[in-house]
Amino acid sequence: MADNQNVPLVVDLDGTLIRTDMMWESLSRLLRRNPLAIFQILFWWTRGRALLKQKLAARVQIDPATLPYHEKFLAWLHAEKNSGRKIILATASDLKMAQPVAAHVGLFDEVLASDGKTNLRSENKLRALTEKFGAHGFDYAGNSSADFAVWHGAREAVVVNASARVLREAANCTKVGATFCEEFSTVAVAKSFCTELFWRSGYLIAIVAGLLLALAFPKFSIAGFAWVAPALLLFAARKKSGADAFRAGYIGGITFWLASLYWLLLMPATGFPILAWIALSAYVALYFGAWTWFVSTFNFQLSTWSRRVRWTLAGAAAWVALEFLRGWLFSGFPWSLLGASQYQLVPLIQIASATGVFGVSFLVVWLSLALYSAAEMIYRNPTKRHVWQAEIVLPLVTVLLLFVGGIFAIGNKAPVGKTLRVTLIQPSIPQTLIWSPTEDEKRFAELLARSQRTITNGTDLLVWPESAVPMFDGVYNIISEFAQTNRVAIIFNGDDVEFHADATNFFNAAFFVNNDGRFTDVYHKQNLVIFGEYVPLARWLPFLKYLTPIQGGWTCGDKSVVFAGNTFTAAPLICFEDVFPKTARAAAAAEPDFLVNLSNDGWFGESAEQRQHLANAVFRAVENGLPLVRCSNNGVTGWIDAHGRIKEFLRDNSGSEYTAGALTLEIPLRASTEKVAPTFYQQHGNWFAWSCAAVTLISLLMRRKNAARG
């Protein structure tokens, strides 16, 4: 001991004095507080670890009392200090990270640390210590291979919390003194990082909830997972502050959207797909965060059954209100509303004829929150065996009654008159080929040839999907002649243009050609795809156009149109307009025989997008009590009856719906002498969603009033 008193002892911080690493501890806390900080972190990392640590130290303060210290080593340091030895803390952590730890421990005479420019690690640390104490003028306590360089320049190595290999290598660097390698763990830092970031934050449970919800939608369509995912989101936020609850919900939301919208990455464009995937997922995940905050932090006293029932109902209403807002704000994105996950549960979804898809979302969340409440009651009253039953009885009975009622509704068939023979063509054209003008005439000739082979069976109506008809001189004349020659009406998609004195407007349009070859009606698409068909704020922020795969912009249509054939009427929708309840309701207001959707869906390869699109579209048929005919470029092409049953769709011999081909359908038309009453939803629209929005707003105002009192 006497020989050591005159030799300063230099101690490493990360992995040595503490069993974790300050940089990773700071990273976990910053990401827990703001998951989107990952993009800042990656940028800082590219500029060097010293800068990264400085930035982390400026944003994260860690209570040193909560850190896991190496207790045996710390006791030894106290003994060395009491003997009169000078002890220095030298760490690659930033100075602002190291100083609070040094002050808490109370042993160190000096602190050396990274400063934002120099990462005080390995050779850099050796250089600083040699300049200060001279070669071999200090002992050094370390724990990893990064300390080999320092040990080479030290008088003696103190090995702490290290593997057997590091201990052997330390002996090759210099004389080994005291060692403290008991209870060494190779995963200590990773365990601490993951525990802080994923477990204490609730993010792990939230991620599981997001993944389960993604599995509830196509292609997997495990609908039961949707009934537990909201409860898991809430469990992830259990006993957390408002901000922490929001973040847990946000993590669950962004997990769901990144997983379910993976097909955006398949778009054949450079750079834009990953940007769209991340940006869209990050935006729509905000609604999950807002819901989790609302439900988990709402100031309800849940001590009585009636209050818990009101809480579950308010939580379900809030989910609907936020879905409704998502479907409207910034032109709207009503994709994969929670109720759409139940599209195969046909009897239950009949409620959509009154409430829209939002009624199904409400039921799912209501029962899910009741299950959460039941679990809470079991946890609070483990000796009461049946305490959970009262929590779920109301939503469960409601779901069962609606299911039985749906069975009767399906069995109540409307009178049917004649049938209409409709042929749908699915050309399955790759998007890159659609963008190639040199291939336009060739692929159009193939479309005509496939149609000619198919309509020899006496087709009344021929339907071509979005983007199937290329634009070149004379194409509309060819279509007119084809319709006249074959005595078949045609619905197809193409470009339309209107010239005005101050502007030229281009439209994504659906055209109707009667069986005598006359163009009688045109419909202009009303719901344009953001960054796909128009660039928001393009006049003021022109640089945004470089972030998209489109070259120009389309103009929104302003009204619905009904195509009138000789024996039928049809209301057209284009692209993803069959996911917008309001647009489909407006199209169905004139009581056509059926809705018809022309879609491309070839942007996304053979992915889940086509099936997700179909799941959303099912509800437009139920809401309006009308069949929906869908003609798509590469799936899913077929039709859905007025009760939401998927009747027929195109498949090849291997069962793939992405194939090129044709499908002929017999669509039942309502008897001309029978007046069928429109659905309640068709008459009254989104009354249910508006009611849920009102309940949510009132709840928020009541909370604010109570907070002001308290």
VENCOR-V654707 format. One record per residue. N is the residue number from 0. RES is the residue in one small letter. PHI is phi as a letter, one per 40 degrees, with the letter a starting at -180 (* if undefined). NEAR is the number of other ideal C-beta (glycine too) atoms within 12 Angstrom. Layout:
n={N,N}
res={RES,RES}
phi={PHI,PHI}
near={NEAR,NEAR}
//
This chain:
n={0,1,2,3,4,5,6,7,8,9,10,11,12,13,14,15,16,17,18,19,20,21,22,23,24,25,26,27,28,29,30,31,32,33,34,35,36,37,38,39,40,41,42,43,44,45,46,47,48,49,50,51,52,53,54,55,56,57,58,59,60,61,62,63,64,65,66,67,68,69,70,71,72,73,74,75,76,77,78,79,80,81,82,83,84,85,86,87,88,89,90,91,92,93,94,95,96,97,98,99,100,101,102,103,104,105,106,107,108,109,110,111,112,113,114,115,116,117,118,119,120,121,122,123,124,125,126,127,128,129,130,131,132,133,134,135,136,137,138,139,140,141,142,143,144,145,146,147,148,149,150,151,152,153,154,155,156,157,158,159,160,161,162,163,164,165,166,167,168,169,170,171,172,173,174,175,176,177,178,179,180,181,182,183,184,185,186,187,188,189,190,191,192,193,194,195,196,197,198,199,200,201,202,203,204,205,206,207,208,209,210,211,212,213,214,215,216,217,218,219,220,221,222,223,224,225,226,227,228,229,230,231,232,233,234,235,236,237,238,239,240,241,242,243,244,245,246,247,248,249,250,251,252,253,254,255,256,257,258,259,260,261,262,263,264,265,266,267,268,269,270,271,272,273,274,275,276,277,278,279,280,281,282,283,284,285,286,287,288,289,290,291,292,293,294,295,296,297,298,299,300,301,302,303,304,305,306,307,308,309,310,311,312,313,314,315,316,317,318,319,320,321,322,323,324,325,326,327,328,329,330,331,332,333,334,335,336,337,338,339,340,341,342,343,344,345,346,347,348,349,350,351,352,353,354,355,356,357,358,359,360,361,362,363,364,365,366,367,368,369,370,371,372,373,374,375,376,377,378,379,380,381,382,383,384,385,386,387,388,389,390,391,392,393,394,395,396,397,398,399,400,401,402,403,404,405,406,407,408,409,410,411,412,413,414,415,416,417,418,419,420,421,422,423,424,425,426,427,428,429,430,431,432,433,434,435,436,437,438,439,440,441,442,443,444,445,446,447,448,449,450,451,452,453,454,455,456,457,458,459,460,461,462,463,464,465,466,467,468,469,470,471,472,473,474,475,476,477,478,479,480,481,482,483,484,485,486,487,488,489,490,491,492,493,494,495,496,497,498,499,500,501,502,503,504,505,506,507,508,509,510,511,512,513,514,515,516,517,518,519,520,521,522,523,524,525,526,527,528,529,530,531,532,533,534,535,536,537,538,539,540,541,542,543,544,545,546,547,548,549,550,551,552,553,554,555,556,557,558,559,560,561,562,563,564,565,566,567,568,569,570,571,572,573,574,575,576,577,578,579,580,581,582,583,584,585,586,587,588,589,590,591,592,593,594,595,596,597,598,599,600,601,602,603,604,605,606,607,608,609,610,611,612,613,614,615,616,617,618,619,620,621,622,623,624,625,626,627,628,629,630,631,632,633,634,635,636,637,638,639,640,641,642,643,644,645,646,647,648,649,650,651,652,653,654,655,656,657,658,659,660,661,662,663,664,665,666,667,668,669,670,671,672,673,674,675,676,677,678,679,680,681,682,683,684,685,686,687,688,689,690,691,692,693,694,695,696,697,698,699,700,701,702,703,704,705,706,707,708,709}
res={m,a,d,n,q,n,v,p,l,v,v,d,l,d,g,t,l,i,r,t,d,m,m,w,e,s,l,s,r,l,l,r,r,n,p,l,a,i,f,q,i,l,f,w,w,t,r,g,r,a,l,l,k,q,k,l,a,a,r,v,q,i,d,p,a,t,l,p,y,h,e,k,f,l,a,w,l,h,a,e,k,n,s,g,r,k,i,i,l,a,t,a,s,d,l,k,m,a,q,p,v,a,a,h,v,g,l,f,d,e,v,l,a,s,d,g,k,t,n,l,r,s,e,n,k,l,r,a,l,t,e,k,f,g,a,h,g,f,d,y,a,g,n,s,s,a,d,f,a,v,w,h,g,a,r,e,a,v,v,v,n,a,s,a,r,v,l,r,e,a,a,n,c,t,k,v,g,a,t,f,c,e,e,f,s,t,v,a,v,a,k,s,f,c,t,e,l,f,w,r,s,g,y,l,i,a,i,v,a,g,l,l,l,a,l,a,f,p,k,f,s,i,a,g,f,a,w,v,a,p,a,l,l,l,f,a,a,r,k,k,s,g,a,d,a,f,r,a,g,y,i,g,g,i,t,f,w,l,a,s,l,y,w,l,l,l,m,p,a,t,g,f,p,i,l,a,w,i,a,l,s,a,y,v,a,l,y,f,g,a,w,t,w,f,v,s,t,f,n,f,q,l,s,t,w,s,r,r,v,r,w,t,l,a,g,a,a,a,w,v,a,l,e,f,l,r,g,w,l,f,s,g,f,p,w,s,l,l,g,a,s,q,y,q,l,v,p,l,i,q,i,a,s,a,t,g,v,f,g,v,s,f,l,v,v,w,l,s,l,a,l,y,s,a,a,e,m,i,y,r,n,p,t,k,r,h,v,w,q,a,e,i,v,l,p,l,v,t,v,l,l,l,f,v,g,g,i,f,a,i,g,n,k,a,p,v,g,k,t,l,r,v,t,l,i,q,p,s,i,p,q,t,l,i,w,s,p,t,e,d,e,k,r,f,a,e,l,l,a,r,s,q,r,t,i,t,n,g,t,d,l,l,v,w,p,e,s,a,v,p,m,f,d,g,v,y,n,i,i,s,e,f,a,q,t,n,r,v,a,i,i,f,n,g,d,d,v,e,f,h,a,d,a,t,n,f,f,n,a,a,f,f,v,n,n,d,g,r,f,t,d,v,y,h,k,q,n,l,v,i,f,g,e,y,v,p,l,a,r,w,l,p,f,l,k,y,l,t,p,i,q,g,g,w,t,c,g,d,k,s,v,v,f,a,g,n,t,f,t,a,a,p,l,i,c,f,e,d,v,f,p,k,t,a,r,a,a,a,a,a,e,p,d,f,l,v,n,l,s,n,d,g,w,f,g,e,s,a,e,q,r,q,h,l,a,n,a,v,f,r,a,v,e,n,g,l,p,l,v,r,c,s,n,n,g,v,t,g,w,i,d,a,h,g,r,i,k,e,f,l,r,d,n,s,g,s,e,y,t,a,g,a,l,t,l,e,i,p,l,r,a,s,t,e,k,v,a,p,t,f,y,q,q,h,g,n,w,f,a,w,s,c,a,a,v,t,l,i,s,l,l,m,r,r,k,n,a,a,r,g}
phi={*,c,c,c,c,c,b,c,b,b,b,c,c,c,g,b,c,b,c,b,b,c,c,c,c,c,d,c,c,c,c,c,c,a,d,c,c,d,c,c,c,c,c,c,c,c,c,h,c,c,c,d,c,c,c,c,c,c,b,b,b,b,c,c,c,c,c,c,c,c,c,c,c,c,c,c,c,c,c,c,c,c,c,g,c,c,b,b,c,b,b,c,c,c,d,c,c,c,c,c,c,c,c,c,c,g,b,c,c,a,b,b,a,c,b,g,b,b,c,c,a,f,c,c,c,d,c,c,c,c,c,c,b,g,c,f,b,a,b,b,b,a,a,b,c,c,c,d,c,c,c,d,c,c,c,a,b,b,b,b,f,b,c,c,c,c,c,c,c,c,c,c,c,a,c,c,c,c,b,b,b,c,g,c,b,c,b,d,c,c,c,c,c,c,c,c,c,b,c,c,c,g,c,c,c,c,c,c,c,c,c,c,c,c,c,c,b,d,c,c,f,c,d,c,c,c,c,b,c,d,c,c,d,c,c,c,c,c,g,b,c,d,c,c,c,d,c,c,c,c,c,c,c,c,c,d,c,c,c,c,b,d,c,c,c,c,c,c,a,c,g,c,d,c,c,c,d,c,c,c,c,c,c,c,c,d,c,c,c,c,c,c,d,d,c,c,b,c,c,c,c,c,c,b,c,c,c,c,c,c,c,c,c,c,c,c,c,c,c,c,d,c,c,c,c,c,c,b,c,f,g,g,a,c,c,f,c,d,c,c,c,c,c,c,c,d,d,c,c,c,c,c,c,b,b,g,d,c,c,c,d,d,c,c,c,d,c,c,c,c,c,c,c,c,c,c,c,c,c,c,b,c,c,c,c,b,c,c,c,c,c,b,c,c,c,c,c,c,c,c,c,c,c,c,c,c,c,c,c,c,c,c,c,c,d,b,c,c,b,b,c,b,b,b,b,b,c,f,c,d,c,c,c,c,c,b,c,c,c,d,c,c,c,c,c,c,c,c,c,c,c,c,c,c,c,c,c,g,c,c,b,b,b,b,c,d,g,c,c,c,c,a,d,g,c,c,c,c,c,c,c,c,c,c,c,c,f,b,c,b,b,a,b,a,c,b,a,b,b,b,c,b,a,b,b,b,b,c,b,b,b,b,b,c,c,b,g,c,c,b,a,a,b,b,d,c,b,c,c,c,g,b,b,a,b,c,g,c,c,c,b,c,c,c,c,c,c,b,c,c,b,b,b,c,b,c,c,b,a,c,b,b,c,b,c,c,b,a,b,a,b,c,b,b,g,c,c,c,b,c,d,c,c,c,c,c,c,c,c,c,f,c,c,a,c,b,b,b,b,c,f,c,c,b,g,b,b,c,d,c,c,c,d,c,d,c,c,d,c,c,c,c,d,b,g,b,c,b,c,b,b,b,c,a,h,b,b,i,a,b,c,c,c,g,c,c,c,a,a,c,a,c,c,c,g,c,c,c,c,c,i,a,b,b,b,b,c,c,b,c,d,c,c,b,c,c,c,c,c,c,c,c,c,b,g,c,d,c,c,c,c,c,c,c,c,c,c,c,c,c,c,c,c,c,c,c,c,c,c,c}
near={17,9,13,24,17,17,29,33,46,45,50,47,53,45,45,46,45,40,35,39,38,46,41,36,41,39,40,35,35,34,30,33,29,25,37,23,26,22,18,22,29,15,14,28,21,12,18,21,33,28,25,34,43,31,29,36,34,19,24,32,21,35,13,26,13,18,33,29,28,36,20,20,39,30,17,29,37,20,19,31,25,14,19,17,29,26,39,37,43,45,48,41,49,41,30,28,45,40,25,29,40,31,17,22,30,16,31,33,22,25,30,39,39,37,26,25,17,24,29,41,37,28,20,27,41,34,22,30,40,24,15,21,29,15,17,23,23,39,40,49,46,52,44,34,22,29,43,31,28,46,40,26,32,39,30,30,41,42,43,42,39,39,22,14,18,30,31,18,25,37,20,15,27,28,22,28,28,27,30,32,30,16,16,26,20,18,14,29,29,21,21,32,27,24,24,32,33,26,21,25,37,36,37,25,31,46,33,29,42,41,30,33,44,35,26,40,41,33,26,23,27,21,29,21,28,43,36,32,48,51,43,38,52,44,33,42,41,27,16,28,17,22,20,30,34,35,40,49,51,42,45,47,47,38,39,41,38,30,33,41,37,28,33,34,26,27,34,21,26,12,16,27,29,20,23,33,28,24,28,33,36,26,25,37,39,31,40,46,40,32,46,49,32,39,47,39,31,34,23,26,12,25,12,15,22,16,18,33,26,26,34,42,33,35,47,46,40,44,49,45,38,41,44,41,29,36,38,23,19,20,25,26,34,42,36,45,48,47,46,45,45,44,40,27,34,31,27,41,48,40,39,48,41,31,37,43,52,44,44,51,48,46,45,45,49,42,40,43,47,40,32,40,40,32,25,26,27,21,18,17,16,12,10,15,10,14,21,25,19,23,37,32,22,27,33,24,18,26,31,19,19,32,24,18,21,31,19,15,28,25,14,17,16,25,15,21,18,19,23,35,29,45,38,43,45,43,44,36,35,25,25,18,25,31,23,16,15,12,19,25,20,18,33,33,20,24,39,31,18,27,39,22,19,31,32,17,20,19,33,33,47,47,54,50,45,47,39,45,43,34,24,21,11,14,26,27,15,27,37,26,19,30,36,20,19,29,22,39,42,51,53,47,43,36,30,29,19,19,10,10,7,7,11,16,23,27,29,42,35,46,37,40,37,28,28,19,23,21,25,24,28,29,38,33,42,34,37,30,36,28,32,35,36,30,28,21,16,22,12,9,12,14,12,21,20,18,25,29,27,27,16,19,28,31,24,24,30,16,19,33,34,31,37,22,36,19,21,33,32,43,41,51,52,50,37,43,45,48,40,39,48,34,40,48,39,31,42,41,25,23,26,38,40,43,53,56,51,45,46,41,46,38,39,35,25,24,28,34,39,40,35,37,47,41,43,47,50,50,52,51,47,50,54,47,39,47,43,51,51,53,51,51,45,40,42,47,51,39,43,43,29,41,36,43,25,32,26,23,34,38,20,20,8,10,11,20,35,33,25,31,31,33,37,32,35,24,42,27,32,29,16,15,11,13,11,25,14,25,35,25,36,35,19,19,28,37,23,35,40,23,25,35,27,21,27,33,22,19,29,24,14,19,24,15,13,15,14,10,9,8}
//
